[in-house]
Each structure stands twice: as C-alpha cells, then as structure tokens.
Amino acid sequence: MNKFLLGAICLLAPLSIAQVTVQVSAPQAYATVAAPVHVHATATSSHPITGWQVYVDNADVYSAPAGGTIDANINAAQGSHQITIRAWDSTGEFGSQALQATVAGAAPPAASTGLPQPPANAKVFNNIEQMTTSWGVCHTGACAGGSGAGTFWQAFNQGSPSLDGRSMELFQDGKWSNALWYKKVGADNAATNFLWDFYVQLDSASVNAGQALEYDAFQFVGGYNYMIGTECNYAAGVWDTWNEVTQKWLHTSIPCKKFAPGTWHHIQWYMTTNHGNHTYTYKTLVVDGTVYNLNQTQPAKYLAWGDNTGVQWQLDVNASGTGYHEWVDKASFTMW
C-alpha cells in the first residue's frame, strides 16, 4: 500500500471512531476565575456516559459518576493552568476539552468540606448495598409509619443504573404507604463519630409520587437508641431530622429540592453520639458537593435493645399511591 495513503488512513482512523463530544460552559477559555474553580460541562454520545475526570496541568484532581453533565468545584492553586475535562461512554471511548484559565486566589483547605478525615483505626463498611444477606424490612404503621398499604421489594446486583455494576433497587407503592429497609453491621460501643456516604438515583415517577426519602444511621448502646434519622421531605421542600424521644420529624432550614430523576445524587452525612448525656448530633450534610453545617443535637431514648449499629433507607409514597423506584450505590459507613 502507498505509504502516504497508509499514513492518511492512520491519522483519520481515530476521528472515525470518536463518539463522545464534550462541551464546556464553565470556566471560559482564558478567563480569570476564583478558587475553587467552577466546572460545568455536558457530554453526548450514542452510548451512555459512564464517568468523568478533570485534570489540572495533567494531574487527576476530580472524578464524577455516570451522567451527561458534570457540575463541580475544583481546587486549584493561584496561577495559570491547563484544565482538561474528559468524559467516557460505556464502550470505553472518551472525549475531552482542554482550556487555559487563571486562578485568582488559592483554593480553600480540604477541611472546608466540613467532613473530617477518619483516623487509620476507623471501622469502615464499604458497598453496603452489595451485602445481600441479613437485611430487615417492614412497612407497617408501627415500624415505618404510613398506612401499611401497597407492595414493596428490594433487589440486589442491578447492573443498570449503577456506578460500579452492582446497585441495590428499592420499590414501594400504595397510598400514604412507607417501606423501610435496614442493615445492621454489628456493635461498636466505643464509636462516637459516623460518616455515611452513598449515591441514590430515582425514577421519573418519584417526582410526583414521593412524599419523603428517608436515610438513617443508628447506634444502640447500653439500651439507648441513637436513631440519627434524616429525610429529604419532598412535601415541605426541606431536610428533616428525627427526635427519638418525641418520635417526630423536625424541619431544618436546609433546602431539599426533589432529586432530578435518572441522575446519581451524592449524599454525605457526618454525625456524632454522646453516650454520657445520651444525645446525638447532626454535624454536616453534603449534597452533590454543597455543604450544610447543621450542628443540631437530639435526645436518645432508652429502649433496652441489644447493642448494634447500622443504616437504613425508607421510601414514602404520597396520596397518589403511585409506585416509584430508588437505586442505591457505593454506600459506605465509617465509624470511630
């Protein structure tokens, strides 16, 4: 074959198989921006977008899960930088956009996230959604509240949607009905700090059928129940916290818009317990990278239950009775 023709074919081949297009709306090329740098980009492909990476001067500084859009704040030192935003699709193909930008101020310290760094001896439970045995579930009014109507189920190892190929799927329907799924991971009475980190995705029915999405961590010590309950209250549009003594939800000032369906949302809670005065404190909530410092304390209640710790998810349906799905992935629970 003619060497010139062969070289031309080699040059053109990568263009013919490129499938991912990345468009960056922030930052603008050659702009001067403040730290942290706001990055917003969209990606299109004939196949699902499975992940993102952001590079600053060829250093990998940020990754994001599956989805057609990335919206994040990236730490970068003061000065001029090359920023590359890259997206992959399910075939392994990727597309990139690179630009120059100047950072006017230094990035804030990592502690500004409000989430502490666990010590080396912390106990960590990763991929709780992949633990397929010893789950508890209930949907009666006495256990989960609500009417007890409708059907509910739990399915493991769901390949789609998923961030790592093995999500957990939850379903509930029925007018004013609730369903609760809980996983105990064993007692640790010395632990007083808890980091709960997970991703959720909802279907389109959740927008009009969801009453609340509940996410709870708990610790039972010496008969006291530290039920550190939280929920995104769709009806009120705020996050609620749980008072175990009064058995009531309390509105916070933290907004909770209905989660966009078909997109993974990242939820992180930092909570503490105080076994001396039998209280638990909601320290910090981070939702999709936005930090909310709460520092709200609630009382534990003596129920004489055996020592244990764990986490739970609950779906609440409104008056429509329409069923909806929630997927959970990359759930970790850290205590020390």
Helices and strands as residue ranges (DSSP letters): H 3-17, E 21-26, E 31-33, E 37-44, E 49-56, E 59-64, E 69-74, E 79-89, E 94-103, G 110-113, E 123-125, G 128-130, E 135-138, H 141-144, E 152-158, E 167-172, E 178-184, E 193-202, H 206-209, E 210-221, E 223-233, E 238-243, E 248-255, E 265-274, E 279-287, E 290-299, E 301-305, E 308-317, E 324-335
